[in-house]
Every structure is written in structure tokens, then in C-alpha cells.
Amino acid sequence: MKERTVKTLIHQLESKDVSIKELVDYYLKRMRLFNPKLNAIAEINPDLDKIVDNLELSNKKSMLHGIPIVIKDNIHTKDQMHTTANSYALKDFYAPYEATIVKNIRNAGMVLLGKANLSEFAYFMSFDDMPSGYGSLHGQVKNPYNEIIDPLGSSTGSAVAVAADMIPISIGTETNGSLMAPAYKNSITSIKPSLGFVSRYGIIPISQFQDTAGPMGKTVEDCAMLLDVISGYDPKDPSTEICNQYKPNFYEATKKPIKGKKIALLNYIYKDFKYSDEELKIMQDAKNLFTSLGATVIDIDFELDDLKNDKTLIHEFKHDINYYFETLGEDAPFKSLKELIEFNDLYKERCLKYGQSIFIASEKTNGNLHDSDYKKLKNEQLQLASKLENTLKNFDLDGAFSTIRNSYAPIFGTPTVTVPAKALNDLTPLSLVFFGKKYDDESIITIAHHYEMHTNYRIPPKLEG
């Protein structure tokens, strides 16, 4: 079963070559072998035996019935597992309600094996050199290819668990880069969907204007299958009303031809930035591949802007985290961001190895989303962030790609797909990041799938155990 894709596991379950219990036992064994070193898994589900027994006896609920999964530990489960955001401050917190996406994966018959570690509070706690993948509760997550390589975050454990084959697929979250970056550094695939396709209800927030969950896996196909499961309208998240207008089928998009697609190679222009020779070759090879498959590829010079996302995020975080604590009622571990800061100060030796400068900066804002100064700054930022979307529309493009991610997509709410662009046998991971138009996730899923299918660069890490 080693290094099998979700698609392969589905066939093995259907043909009864393997049982759900055997699958679960395999991944639990991998976790016991490799998690002590990698620290990707925060908690294993105590209810596993009961879940597996029920699924073995029940009718198939979906294509992903019986497939094991882990979720980032900022996502609520109403069970015996904690929801901690890898923070000592939340070490005893049990969520009083379940995240909508967790209900979706349970309804699909997936096996929720456990929760994955993350950068504390989704890497929105301190400006002061806090490493990606670090949290005061469970410590540092390590890159499975080489611990020298920064694993990035904040969905660090979700990425590392997939890369190390401790799980076939996982869910991470992103505000600005937290799906793209760890997928890139751990040589796996991720899809960040358009904002509104996936409910955020039951996810510890940073910003309602940028937060989304998304799948992380070994292939675009696997991620697309999971995205079909977790997406859809949720009355508890108004942003998902867009799902009443757009009804994408993400997995079906992997079956569509790339012929006729119009794609841009993005030549970034920013101060003295230059692509490396290796990056230039990767992008030229991708251009040649797409052209050979019947797509049109044009080169576009794209001047990058300083989007200064933190200035709006600190304002939004205060509003959204305080509202989140309110929704927890009597179960809330804190009543406000101010109380959380005070707790960290009280246990600063454990909690504040890298400080909490973002929390403090956020608390200093008024947190009022109707504040005129904030709204002016937000509108200016969105105007700048719309640049990539407008470029795609003006050139009538189905997508664009680069070896380097950017902040336009996270801020403007447009989709990205990240796919390994080399065999990671050195210390320099490289991926292609595909950028799409808002609500046209299917086009870049098609493009990214064809790239992956014809290159198949990913190799597993060499793990000892």
C-alpha cells in the first residue's frame, strides 16, 4: 500500500484487495514509525475502532468511502479530539460544534484518522521569527525530505503527513499561502479553491475575507475528489451562497482535455528579482509541454505590487477571533483576544518563545470592519489584488503559472493549484503554481492535472524506520 494514491486505494477497496481496517492499520503504523521525528500528527482519533467497524458494515456512502484522512488542528471536531491550533492556550479545548467540512467528510464515509499540527494559530501570532510549523503545544514539524528544508506553513502537518505517506490525503487551510507554501516545500499537491466554495464554519479564523480550507494530496485527481466532498453551500457561512450560482465538478475537470486552453507564463518583475536557471527551465519545459498538448501559451510580464496584507489582516483578526469566541458560548476557552494575550503572558516561558507581536498589534486596532480608515485601506488593497484576475480576463486566459506563488490569489479570493515541478533529491524544492480566475477553479485543475500526468516528478522522501 506504500505511496498509493487515493484513486488507487479506491480501486483496492472496491475489489476487496484491502479492507478499511487494513488501510487504517497501515497508516497508523506509518504514524508510529515516523511521527516521533516529523511531528506532523497532533492527535489520533480515539474513536477509530468504532468508526472503522461502522464503515465496514455500512453501504458505500461516496467514492471516498473508507479513505483515511487527517485535518488541520484548527478545524472543529465534536468528538474526543481537541481543537488546539497547536497552542498551549487551547490545550484543553473541545469544540462544542462540528465544522461543516468535517460533517461532509464523515457523511462521505471517510475515516477521520486524526488531526495535523500547524504553525500556531495558523502562523498569525508573531512577526518575530517564529518558524513555520512551530507551536507552543506540540512543538516543531519537520520536513520529511530533509529537516534542513523549511517545511513552511501554516498547514505544515497536513503537508508533511501526506509527503511522508502517513496519510493519503489531508485538509489544510489558507489565509495567504498556507496551502501553497507547505505543498511546495514538501513536494505534494494542493488546491486552494475560490473563496466561497468551501465553508469555514467551525474553523478558527484569521480573516473572513481570505480564509478557506482546501485539500492536500499526492495528485491533482486526489485533491479534486476531496474538494468535491467538502465544497458546497452552507447556510452557516454566507460566503458559500456563491455555490447556488456556480456548481463546479472538480474531479470531472481532471478528465477534460487541455487542448484549446489559453495559458500564461508569468514573468515576474519586482525590484532586482530574477528566476533561477532551474526555474526558467522548468517554466520553459511546461510551456513546451502545454503547446505540444494543443494549448496556447503566451509570456506575460507581470509587475508585482507590495500588497501589505498584514495591515488589513490584523484588523480583521481582532474582529473575527472575538466573534469566534462568542460563538463558543460557555465552552469558550477565552472571551476575547485580550484574554488570550493575557494567558500567554501568564505562561510566557511555555507560550511566548517567539512572542505574540501579531496578537498585540491586532488588539491595538479597533476591530471595526466599518471603520473608514480600515475600509479605505481594504479597498485600495483589493484594487491592487485584482490585478492578476484582470490580467487573466483581459488576455482571455484560462490560467497562468509560475514557480513562485504570490499574494494576489489569496487576497482576491481566486484559486490556485500547486504541483511538484522536480524530483526533490536536493535541498531546493520547486513546484509550479497555477493561478485561475475566480470561480473557474475547474480550468486550472484541468491544466495542472495534465502537467502532473505528463511529468510525474514527485518522488517520496527516504525515511528511516
C-alpha positions as CSV (number, residue, x, y, z in Angstrom):
1,M,0.0,0.0,0.0
2,K,3.0,2.3,0.3
3,E,2.7,5.6,-1.7
4,R,-0.7,4.7,-3.1
5,T,-2.8,7.5,-4.4
6,V,-6.4,7.8,-3.2
7,K,-7.6,6.7,-6.6
8,T,-5.6,3.5,-6.3
9,L,-6.9,2.9,-2.8
10,I,-10.5,3.3,-4.0
11,H,-9.9,0.5,-6.6
12,Q,-8.3,-1.7,-3.9
13,L,-11.2,-1.2,-1.6
14,E,-13.8,-1.8,-4.3
15,S,-12.0,-5.1,-5.4
16,K,-11.6,-6.1,-1.8
17,D,-7.9,-6.4,-2.2
18,V,-7.7,-4.5,1.1
19,S,-10.2,-3.7,3.9
20,I,-10.8,-0.4,5.6
21,K,-9.3,-1.8,8.7
22,E,-6.2,-2.9,6.9
23,L,-5.9,0.6,5.4
24,V,-6.2,2.3,8.7
25,D,-3.7,-0.1,10.4
26,Y,-1.2,0.6,7.6
27,Y,-1.3,4.4,8.1
28,L,-1.3,4.1,11.9
29,K,1.8,2.0,11.6
30,R,3.4,4.7,9.5
31,M,2.5,7.3,12.0
32,R,4.0,5.3,14.9
33,L,7.2,4.9,12.8
34,F,7.7,8.4,11.5
35,N,5.7,10.9,13.6
36,P,8.1,10.9,16.5
37,K,10.7,12.5,14.2
38,L,8.4,14.5,11.9
39,N,5.8,15.7,14.5
40,A,3.1,16.1,11.8
41,I,0.3,14.5,13.7
42,A,-1.1,16.3,16.8
43,E,-3.7,13.6,17.8
44,I,-5.0,10.3,16.7
45,N,-8.8,9.8,16.8
46,P,-9.7,7.7,19.9
47,D,-12.9,6.6,18.2
48,L,-11.2,4.9,15.3
49,D,-12.2,1.3,16.1
50,K,-15.9,2.2,16.3
51,I,-15.7,4.3,13.1
52,V,-14.0,1.6,11.1
53,D,-16.4,-1.1,12.3
54,N,-19.4,1.1,11.3
55,L,-17.9,1.8,7.9
56,E,-17.1,-1.8,7.2
57,L,-20.7,-2.7,7.8
58,S,-22.4,0.2,6.0
59,N,-23.2,0.8,2.4
60,K,-20.8,2.8,0.4
61,K,-21.5,6.5,1.0
62,S,-19.3,8.1,-1.6
63,M,-16.3,7.5,-3.9
64,L,-14.1,8.2,-0.9
65,H,-15.8,5.7,1.5
66,G,-13.2,4.2,3.7
67,I,-10.4,6.5,2.7
68,P,-8.3,7.7,5.7
69,I,-7.8,11.5,6.2
70,V,-6.3,13.9,8.7
71,I,-7.4,17.5,9.1
72,K,-5.5,20.6,10.3
73,D,-5.9,21.1,14.0
74,N,-7.7,24.5,13.7
75,I,-10.8,22.7,12.4
76,H,-13.5,21.7,14.9
77,T,-14.5,18.1,15.6
78,K,-17.2,17.4,18.1
79,D,-15.7,14.2,19.5
80,Q,-13.0,13.1,21.8
81,M,-10.3,15.1,19.9
82,H,-9.2,18.5,20.9
83,T,-9.0,21.6,18.7
84,T,-5.8,23.4,19.6
85,A,-4.3,25.4,16.8
86,N,-1.0,24.0,18.2
87,S,-1.3,26.5,21.0
88,Y,-0.7,25.7,24.7
89,A,-3.6,28.2,25.4
90,L,-6.0,25.8,23.8
91,K,-4.6,22.5,25.1
92,D,-7.8,21.5,26.9
93,F,-10.3,22.8,24.4
94,Y,-13.0,20.5,23.0
95,A,-15.1,22.2,20.3
96,P,-18.9,22.4,21.1
97,Y,-19.9,22.1,17.4
98,E,-18.5,20.4,14.3
99,A,-17.1,22.1,11.3
100,T,-19.2,21.8,8.2
101,I,-16.3,20.3,6.2
102,V,-15.9,17.6,9.0
103,K,-19.6,16.7,8.7
104,N,-19.0,16.5,4.9
105,I,-16.1,14.0,5.2
106,R,-18.0,11.9,7.8
107,N,-21.1,11.8,5.5
108,A,-18.8,10.7,2.7
109,G,-17.7,7.7,4.7
110,M,-14.1,8.9,5.1
111,V,-12.1,7.8,8.1
112,L,-11.0,10.8,10.2
113,L,-7.7,9.3,11.5
114,G,-6.7,12.4,13.5
115,K,-5.5,16.0,13.4
116,A,-2.4,17.5,12.0
117,N,-0.1,20.0,13.6
118,L,0.3,23.5,12.2
119,S,2.1,26.8,12.7
120,E,0.5,28.2,15.9
121,F,-2.8,30.0,15.2
122,A,-2.2,29.4,11.5
123,Y,1.0,31.4,11.6
124,F,-0.7,34.5,12.8
125,M,0.7,35.1,16.2
126,S,4.1,36.7,15.9
127,F,6.2,38.8,13.5
128,D,9.3,37.9,15.5
129,D,11.0,35.0,13.6
130,M,8.6,32.3,14.7
131,P,9.5,29.2,12.5
132,S,6.8,27.8,10.2
133,G,5.3,24.6,11.7
134,Y,6.1,25.6,15.3
135,G,3.5,25.8,18.1
136,S,3.8,26.1,21.8
137,L,1.7,23.0,22.4
138,H,3.3,20.3,20.2
139,G,6.5,22.0,19.0
140,Q,8.1,21.9,15.6
141,V,7.0,20.0,12.5
142,K,9.9,18.7,10.3
143,N,10.3,18.4,6.6
144,P,10.4,14.6,5.7
145,Y,12.9,15.2,2.8
146,N,15.5,16.9,4.9
147,E,15.0,18.7,8.2
148,I,17.2,21.5,6.9
149,I,14.4,22.4,4.4
150,D,11.9,24.9,5.9
151,P,8.6,23.0,5.8
152,L,6.7,26.3,5.7
153,G,3.1,26.6,6.8
154,S,0.7,27.1,8.3
155,S,-0.7,23.8,7.1
156,T,2.6,22.1,7.8
157,G,1.5,18.9,9.4
158,S,-1.2,18.4,6.8
159,A,1.5,18.6,4.1
160,V,4.2,16.6,5.9
161,A,1.8,13.8,6.8
162,V,0.9,13.3,3.1
163,A,4.5,13.6,1.9
164,A,5.7,11.0,4.4
165,D,2.8,8.7,3.5
166,M,1.4,8.8,7.0
167,I,-2.0,9.6,5.3
168,P,-3.1,9.5,1.7
169,I,-4.8,12.9,1.8
170,S,-5.5,15.7,4.2
171,I,-7.2,19.1,4.7
172,G,-5.3,22.3,5.3
173,T,-6.4,25.9,5.5
174,E,-5.1,29.1,3.9
175,T,-5.3,32.8,4.5
176,N,-2.3,33.8,2.5
177,G,-0.1,31.0,1.2
178,S,-0.8,28.3,3.9
179,L,-1.8,25.7,1.4
180,M,0.5,26.7,-1.4
181,A,3.7,27.1,0.6
182,P,3.8,23.8,2.6
183,A,2.7,21.9,-0.5
184,Y,5.6,23.5,-2.4
185,K,8.2,22.8,0.2
186,N,7.1,19.2,0.9
187,S,6.6,18.2,-2.8
188,I,2.9,17.5,-2.7
189,T,-0.2,18.9,-4.4
190,S,-2.7,21.3,-3.0
191,I,-5.8,23.1,-4.3
192,K,-6.8,26.4,-2.8
193,P,-10.4,26.9,-4.0
194,S,-12.1,30.2,-4.8
195,L,-13.3,31.9,-1.7
196,G,-16.9,30.7,-1.0
197,F,-16.7,27.2,-2.5
198,V,-15.8,25.7,0.9
199,S,-17.5,26.5,4.2
200,R,-15.3,28.0,7.0
201,Y,-17.9,27.3,9.7
202,G,-16.1,25.6,12.6
203,I,-12.6,26.7,11.6
204,I,-10.6,29.0,13.9
205,P,-10.4,32.2,11.9
206,I,-7.9,34.8,10.8
207,S,-10.0,36.7,8.2
208,Q,-13.4,36.0,6.8
209,F,-12.3,37.7,3.6
210,Q,-9.4,35.3,2.9
211,D,-9.7,32.1,4.9
212,T,-10.5,28.9,3.1
213,A,-9.9,25.2,3.6
214,G,-8.5,23.0,0.8
215,P,-7.2,19.5,0.0
216,M,-3.6,18.4,0.1
217,G,-2.6,15.1,-1.6
218,K,-0.2,13.3,-3.9
219,T,-2.1,14.1,-7.1
220,V,-4.5,16.7,-8.5
221,E,-7.0,13.9,-9.0
222,D,-7.0,13.0,-5.4
223,C,-7.3,16.6,-4.3
224,A,-10.2,17.2,-6.7
225,M,-12.1,14.2,-5.4
226,L,-11.8,15.6,-1.9
227,L,-12.7,19.1,-2.9
228,D,-16.0,17.7,-4.4
229,V,-16.8,16.3,-0.9
230,I,-16.0,19.4,1.2
231,S,-17.4,22.1,-1.1
232,G,-20.9,23.4,-1.4
233,Y,-23.5,25.8,0.1
234,D,-23.6,26.1,3.9
235,P,-26.2,28.4,5.5
236,K,-23.8,28.9,8.4
237,D,-21.2,30.6,6.1
238,P,-22.7,33.4,3.9
239,S,-19.7,33.3,1.6
240,T,-20.9,29.9,0.2
241,E,-24.0,31.5,-1.3
242,I,-21.9,31.6,-4.5
243,C,-22.4,27.8,-4.6
244,N,-26.0,28.4,-5.6
245,Q,-24.8,30.2,-8.7
246,Y,-21.7,28.1,-9.5
247,K,-21.8,24.3,-9.3
248,P,-18.3,23.0,-10.2
249,N,-17.4,19.4,-10.5
250,F,-13.7,19.3,-9.6
251,Y,-12.9,15.7,-10.3
252,E,-14.6,15.8,-13.7
253,A,-12.3,18.7,-14.5
254,T,-9.4,16.3,-14.4
255,K,-10.9,14.3,-17.3
256,K,-11.2,17.2,-19.6
257,P,-8.7,17.9,-22.4
258,I,-6.2,20.7,-22.2
259,K,-6.3,21.3,-26.0
260,G,-7.6,24.8,-26.7
261,K,-6.8,26.2,-23.3
262,K,-5.0,29.5,-23.3
263,I,-2.3,29.8,-20.6
264,A,0.1,32.5,-19.5
265,L,3.7,32.0,-18.3
266,L,4.2,34.8,-15.7
267,N,7.5,36.7,-15.9
268,Y,7.6,38.4,-12.6
269,I,9.0,41.9,-12.4
270,Y,9.9,43.1,-8.9
271,K,12.9,45.2,-8.0
272,D,16.0,43.1,-8.7
273,F,14.2,39.7,-8.8
274,K,15.3,37.1,-11.3
275,Y,14.2,33.5,-11.8
276,S,17.0,30.9,-11.3
277,D,18.2,29.0,-14.3
278,E,16.4,25.9,-12.9
279,E,13.2,27.8,-12.6
280,L,13.4,29.2,-16.1
281,K,14.0,25.7,-17.5
282,I,11.0,24.3,-15.6
283,M,8.7,27.0,-16.9
284,Q,10.0,26.7,-20.5
285,D,9.6,22.9,-20.3
286,A,6.0,23.4,-19.1
287,K,5.3,25.8,-21.9
288,N,6.6,23.3,-24.4
289,L,4.5,20.6,-22.9
290,F,1.3,22.5,-22.9
291,T,1.9,23.6,-26.5
292,S,2.5,20.0,-27.6
293,L,-0.8,19.1,-26.0
294,G,-2.7,21.7,-28.0
295,A,-2.8,24.6,-25.6
296,T,-1.7,28.1,-26.4
297,V,0.9,29.6,-24.1
298,I,1.9,33.3,-24.0
299,D,4.5,35.0,-22.0
300,I,3.3,37.9,-19.8
301,D,5.5,40.4,-17.9
302,F,3.7,40.8,-14.6
303,E,4.8,43.5,-12.3
304,L,4.4,42.6,-8.6
305,D,2.9,45.0,-6.1
306,D,3.6,45.4,-2.4
307,L,0.2,44.2,-1.2
308,K,0.8,44.8,2.6
309,N,-1.7,42.2,3.7
310,D,-0.8,42.3,7.4
311,K,-2.3,45.8,7.7
312,T,-5.8,44.6,7.0
313,L,-5.4,41.1,8.5
314,I,-4.6,42.4,12.0
315,H,-7.8,44.4,11.9
316,E,-9.9,41.5,10.6
317,F,-8.4,39.0,13.0
318,K,-9.4,41.0,16.1
319,H,-13.0,41.2,14.8
320,D,-13.2,37.6,13.7
321,I,-11.4,35.9,16.6
322,N,-13.6,37.8,19.1
323,Y,-16.7,36.8,17.2
324,Y,-15.5,33.2,17.1
325,F,-15.0,33.1,20.9
326,E,-18.6,34.4,21.2
327,T,-20.0,31.5,19.1
328,L,-18.4,29.1,21.5
329,G,-20.6,30.3,24.4
330,E,-19.9,28.7,27.7
331,D,-17.3,26.4,26.1
332,A,-15.1,29.3,25.0
333,P,-11.6,29.0,26.4
334,F,-11.4,32.8,26.3
335,K,-13.9,35.5,25.9
336,S,-11.6,37.7,23.7
337,L,-8.3,38.2,22.1
338,K,-7.3,40.3,25.1
339,E,-7.8,37.3,27.4
340,L,-5.8,35.1,25.1
341,I,-2.9,37.5,25.2
342,E,-3.1,37.7,29.0
343,F,-3.0,33.9,29.2
344,N,0.1,33.7,27.1
345,D,1.7,36.4,29.2
346,L,0.9,34.4,32.3
347,Y,2.6,31.3,30.9
348,K,5.2,33.1,28.8
349,E,8.0,30.6,29.3
350,R,5.9,28.0,27.5
351,C,3.8,30.2,25.3
352,L,6.0,33.0,24.1
353,K,9.2,31.6,22.9
354,Y,8.7,33.8,19.8
355,G,6.4,36.4,21.3
356,Q,2.9,37.4,20.2
357,S,3.5,40.6,18.4
358,I,0.7,40.0,15.8
359,F,-1.8,39.4,18.6
360,I,-0.7,42.6,20.3
361,A,-0.8,44.6,17.1
362,S,-4.3,43.2,16.3
363,E,-5.6,44.0,19.8
364,K,-4.5,47.6,19.3
365,T,-6.8,48.0,16.3
366,N,-10.5,48.8,16.9
367,G,-11.5,45.6,15.0
368,N,-14.4,47.5,13.5
369,L,-14.9,46.4,9.9
370,H,-16.9,49.5,9.2
371,D,-14.1,51.8,10.3
372,S,-13.5,54.3,7.5
373,D,-9.7,54.1,7.6
374,Y,-9.8,50.3,7.5
375,K,-12.3,50.3,4.6
376,K,-10.2,52.7,2.6
377,L,-7.1,50.6,3.1
378,K,-9.1,47.4,2.3
379,N,-10.5,48.8,-0.9
380,E,-7.0,50.0,-2.0
381,Q,-5.6,46.6,-1.3
382,L,-8.4,44.8,-3.2
383,Q,-7.9,47.1,-6.2
384,L,-4.2,46.1,-6.3
385,A,-5.0,42.4,-5.6
386,S,-7.5,42.3,-8.6
387,K,-4.5,42.8,-11.0
388,L,-3.9,39.1,-11.6
389,E,-7.6,38.4,-12.1
390,N,-7.9,41.4,-14.5
391,T,-4.9,40.2,-16.4
392,L,-6.4,36.8,-16.9
393,K,-9.6,38.3,-18.1
394,N,-8.1,40.9,-20.4
395,F,-6.0,38.3,-22.2
396,D,-8.9,35.8,-22.2
397,L,-6.8,33.3,-20.3
398,D,-7.8,30.0,-18.7
399,G,-4.9,30.2,-16.2
400,A,-1.4,31.2,-15.6
401,F,1.7,29.7,-13.9
402,S,4.9,30.5,-12.2
403,T,7.4,28.7,-10.0
404,I,6.7,31.3,-7.3
405,R,3.5,31.9,-5.5
406,N,2.1,35.4,-5.0
407,S,-0.5,37.1,-2.7
408,Y,-2.9,38.2,-5.4
409,A,-4.9,35.0,-5.3
410,P,-5.3,34.7,-1.5
411,I,-6.3,38.3,-1.1
412,F,-8.7,38.5,-4.0
413,G,-10.1,35.0,-3.4
414,T,-9.1,33.3,-6.6
415,P,-8.0,29.6,-7.0
416,T,-4.5,28.1,-7.1
417,V,-3.2,24.6,-7.6
418,T,0.4,23.7,-6.6
419,V,2.1,20.7,-8.3
420,P,5.7,19.4,-7.8
421,A,8.0,20.5,-10.7
422,K,11.0,18.4,-9.9
423,A,12.1,15.3,-8.1
424,L,13.1,16.5,-4.7
425,N,16.5,14.9,-4.3
426,D,18.4,18.1,-3.2
427,L,17.6,21.0,-0.8
428,T,15.7,23.1,-3.3
429,P,12.0,22.1,-3.7
430,L,10.3,23.6,-6.7
431,S,6.7,23.5,-7.8
432,L,4.6,25.1,-10.4
433,V,1.8,27.2,-9.0
434,F,-1.2,27.6,-11.3
435,F,-3.5,30.7,-10.9
436,G,-7.1,30.8,-12.1
437,K,-10.0,33.2,-12.4
438,K,-12.4,33.5,-9.6
439,Y,-14.9,30.6,-9.6
440,D,-13.2,29.0,-12.6
441,D,-11.3,26.5,-10.5
442,E,-12.0,23.7,-13.0
443,S,-9.8,25.2,-15.7
444,I,-6.7,25.3,-13.7
445,I,-7.4,21.9,-12.2
446,T,-7.5,20.6,-15.8
447,I,-4.3,22.3,-16.7
448,A,-2.5,21.3,-13.5
449,H,-3.6,17.7,-13.9
450,H,-2.2,17.4,-17.4
451,Y,1.1,18.9,-16.2
452,E,1.3,16.4,-13.4
453,M,0.2,13.5,-15.5
454,H,2.8,14.1,-18.2
455,T,5.7,14.9,-15.8
456,N,5.1,12.8,-12.7
457,Y,8.1,14.5,-11.0
458,R,7.2,13.7,-7.4
459,I,9.4,11.2,-5.6
460,P,8.8,10.1,-1.9
461,P,11.2,11.1,0.8
462,K,13.7,8.5,2.0
463,L,12.6,7.8,5.6
464,E,14.3,5.5,8.1
465,G,12.2,3.5,10.5
